[in-house]
Amino acid sequence: MVEANEQRWIQRRINTLLRDRDAIRRMLEQADYSKINRDVGRQTVSLEKVEALLAGEEI
């Protein structure tokens, strides 16, 4: 059986991890997803153009 001190330590550690997870989630929600989405979209278009050029297609 786990001692009371160890149980308290485990519960504190779990609570710390939960708070950290929630803080990270809030930071990600506050990030500018639309900018990231635009940047990814631009990179996708650029990669498609490079692939077309490598395949000998005209753009």
C-alpha positions in Angstrom: 0.0 0.0 0.0 1.2 3.5 -0.8 2.1 5.7 2.1 0.1 8.9 2.7 3.1 11.1 2.0 3.7 9.3 -1.3 0.0 9.6 -2.2 0.1 13.4 -1.5 3.2 13.7 -3.6 1.6 11.9 -6.5 -1.6 14.0 -6.2 0.5 17.2 -6.2 2.4 16.1 -9.2 -0.8 15.2 -11.1 -2.3 18.6 -10.2 0.9 20.4 -11.4 0.7 18.5 -14.7 -3.0 19.4 -15.1 -2.2 23.1 -14.5 0.7 23.0 -16.9 -1.5 21.3 -19.6 -4.2 24.0 -19.1 -1.7 26.8 -19.3 -0.3 25.4 -22.6 -3.8 24.9 -24.0 -4.6 28.6 -23.2 -1.4 29.8 -24.8 -2.1 27.8 -28.0 -5.7 29.1 -28.1 -4.3 32.6 -27.9 -1.9 32.0 -30.7 -2.7 33.5 -34.1 -4.0 30.3 -35.8 -5.0 32.2 -38.9 -1.5 33.4 -39.5 -0.1 29.9 -39.1 -2.7 28.6 -41.5 -1.8 31.2 -44.1 1.9 30.4 -43.8 1.3 26.7 -44.2 -0.9 27.4 -47.2 1.8 29.5 -48.8 4.4 26.8 -48.2 2.0 24.2 -49.8 1.6 26.3 -52.9 5.4 26.8 -53.1 6.0 23.1 -52.8 3.4 22.3 -55.4 5.1 24.8 -57.8 8.5 23.3 -57.2 7.1 19.8 -57.8 5.5 20.9 -61.0 8.8 22.5 -62.2 10.7 19.4 -61.3 8.2 17.3 -63.3 8.8 19.6 -66.3 5.4 21.2 -66.2 4.9 24.8 -67.1 3.5 27.0 -64.4 
